[in-house]
Amino acid sequence: MYGNNVFIGYNPPTSVNPYPKYPSIHTTVFISPFTLIIGDVTIRENVFIAPFVSVRADEGTPFYIGEHTNLQDGVILHGLRDQYVIVNDRKYSIYIGRGVSCAHSSLIHGPCLVEDDVFIGFSSTVFNSQIGKGTFISSGAVVTNGVILKPNSFVPPGASIDTQEKANSLVTVPLDREEFAREVQRVNNEFPSAYSMFFGSNKCSCGLTC
């Protein structure tokens, strides 16, 4: 269900990405108004995309977003040309697994792999890294420089994880943060169907419910 203020389209042909491709989006995905999705992007079942999200596969490509993931307000996805992660023998600029929460204003920049059940905190950055399953990245943190985070790693608020030594020293996710991430996921998992019903009727030309 897409309002009039959503732009979904082909990437423009350029020297770095000459082949226009259109996003593949499952019918159960909810995409909020004021959202941009461009290029070779696959979005699986029951994904919630909040307002002011930018998913732009016009340079690095392709992108993959797994089922039951949520991209909250102001999230940005972009990637560098010709830089990839490998998942199941396939190249991706960005691969986001199942049940991932990307909180408000977070930046996920390829090349990167985000495995299942990861929480990426408010205004945090994930770039050129691999994030293990169940990891919790706190608000304002940066994970970059080719690091690989083992499953269930806890990145503290504002931390800069830019060496493998720092990545290896991280503790496991505290119970209260694990419960917080699970509750965020539970709430956002209800939004695709709920918002689709809310926006499904009585819409004006701007795409909003009147």
C-alpha positions in Angstrom: 0.0 0.0 0.0 1.8 3.1 -1.2 0.7 6.7 -0.8 1.3 9.4 -3.3 4.3 10.7 -1.4 6.3 7.5 -1.8 8.8 7.2 -4.7 9.6 3.7 -5.8 11.6 3.4 -9.1 14.5 2.4 -11.2 18.0 3.6 -10.5 19.1 6.1 -13.1 21.7 4.7 -15.5 25.2 6.1 -14.8 28.7 5.1 -15.5 28.9 3.3 -12.1 25.6 1.6 -12.3 24.5 1.5 -16.0 21.6 -1.0 -15.7 18.3 0.3 -14.4 16.5 -2.1 -12.1 13.2 -1.8 -10.2 12.7 -2.8 -6.6 11.1 -6.1 -5.7 8.8 -5.6 -2.8 6.5 -8.1 -1.2 2.8 -7.3 -1.0 2.8 -7.4 2.8 5.4 -4.6 3.2 4.1 -1.3 4.5 5.9 1.8 3.1 5.1 5.1 4.8 4.7 8.4 3.0 7.8 10.5 2.3 9.9 7.4 1.5 12.3 6.7 -1.3 13.2 3.2 -2.6 15.4 3.1 -5.8 17.1 0.3 -7.7 17.9 -3.4 -7.2 16.3 -3.8 -3.8 14.6 -6.9 -2.5 12.2 -6.4 0.5 10.7 -9.5 2.0 7.5 -10.2 3.9 6.0 -8.0 6.6 8.7 -5.3 6.6 7.7 -1.9 8.1 9.2 1.2 6.6 8.5 4.4 8.5 8.4 8.0 7.1 11.5 9.7 5.6 13.4 6.4 4.9 15.9 6.4 2.0 16.8 3.1 0.4 19.0 4.1 -2.5 20.7 1.3 -4.6 22.0 3.7 -7.2 25.7 3.1 -6.6 26.4 0.1 -4.5 23.9 -2.7 -5.4 22.0 -5.0 -4.7 20.3 -4.6 -1.4 18.3 -7.2 0.5 16.0 -6.7 3.5 14.7 -9.8 5.2 11.2 -10.5 6.6 9.9 -8.9 9.8 12.5 -6.2 9.7 11.7 -2.6 10.5 13.3 0.6 9.2 12.3 3.4 11.4 12.0 7.1 10.7 14.9 8.7 8.9 16.9 5.5 8.3 19.3 5.7 5.3 20.6 2.7 3.2 23.3 3.4 0.6 26.4 1.5 -0.6 29.7 1.9 -2.4 30.2 0.7 -5.9 31.9 -2.7 -6.4 32.2 -3.5 -2.7 30.3 -6.5 -1.5 29.5 -8.9 1.3 28.9 -12.6 0.3 25.7 -14.3 1.5 24.9 -17.8 0.2 27.4 -17.4 -2.6 25.8 -14.2 -3.8 27.2 -10.6 -3.7 25.3 -7.9 -1.9 26.1 -4.3 -1.2 23.8 -4.4 1.8 22.2 -7.6 3.3 19.9 -7.1 6.3 18.5 -10.3 7.7 15.3 -11.3 9.4 13.8 -9.5 12.4 16.2 -6.6 12.4 15.3 -3.2 14.0 17.0 -0.2 12.5 16.1 2.6 14.9 15.4 6.3 14.1 18.0 8.1 12.0 20.5 5.2 11.8 22.7 4.8 8.8 23.5 1.5 7.2 26.1 1.9 4.4 27.4 -0.9 2.3 29.3 -3.0 2.1 27.7 -4.5 5.2 26.0 -7.6 6.4 23.5 -7.4 9.3 22.4 -10.9 10.4 19.1 -11.8 12.0 17.6 -10.2 15.1 20.1 -7.3 15.3 19.2 -4.0 16.9 20.8 -0.9 15.4 20.3 2.0 17.7 19.2 5.6 17.3 21.6 7.7 15.1 24.2 4.9 14.9 26.3 4.0 11.9 27.1 0.6 10.4 29.5 0.8 7.5 31.9 -1.7 5.9 31.3 -4.3 8.6 29.6 -7.6 9.4 27.2 -7.7 12.4 26.5 -11.1 14.0 23.1 -12.4 14.9 21.4 -10.9 18.0 23.9 -8.0 18.3 22.8 -4.8 20.0 24.3 -1.6 18.7 23.5 1.3 21.1 22.6 4.9 20.2 25.2 7.0 18.5 27.7 4.1 18.0 29.8 3.6 14.9 30.8 0.2 13.6 33.2 0.3 10.6 36.6 -0.4 9.0 35.9 -4.0 8.0 35.2 -5.3 11.5 33.3 -8.5 12.2 31.1 -8.6 15.3 30.5 -12.0 16.8 26.8 -13.0 17.6 25.2 -11.3 20.6 27.8 -8.5 20.8 26.9 -5.4 22.8 28.2 -2.1 21.4 27.9 0.6 24.1 26.4 4.0 23.5 28.6 6.3 21.5 31.3 3.7 21.0 33.5 3.6 17.9 34.3 0.0 16.9 36.9 0.4 14.2 39.4 -2.4 14.8 38.9 -6.1 15.1 40.6 -5.9 18.6 37.8 -3.7 19.8 35.2 -5.9 18.2 36.6 -9.0 19.9 36.5 -7.3 23.3 32.8 -6.6 23.3 30.7 -8.2 26.0 27.4 -10.1 25.3 24.1 -8.2 25.2 22.8 -7.5 28.7 19.4 -9.0 29.6 17.6 -5.6 29.8 18.9 -4.6 26.3 17.9 -7.9 24.9 14.4 -7.5 26.3 14.2 -3.9 24.9 15.2 -5.1 21.4 12.7 -7.9 21.6 9.9 -5.5 22.5 10.8 -3.1 19.8 10.7 -5.9 17.3 7.3 -7.1 18.7 5.7 -3.7 18.3 7.1 -3.0 14.9 6.1 -6.4 13.7 2.4 -5.4 14.1 2.8 -2.2 12.1 2.7 -3.4 8.5 -0.8 -4.9 8.7 -2.1 -2.2 11.1 -0.9 0.7 9.0 -2.1 -0.9 5.8 -5.6 -1.0 7.2 -5.3 2.6 8.5 -4.1 4.0 5.2 -6.2 1.7 3.1 -9.3 3.9 2.8 -10.4 7.5 2.9 -7.1 8.8 1.5 -6.7 12.2 0.1 -4.4 13.1 -2.9 -1.4 13.6 -0.6 -1.5 9.9 0.4 -2.5 10.5 4.0 -5.7 9.4 5.7 -8.3 12.2 6.0 
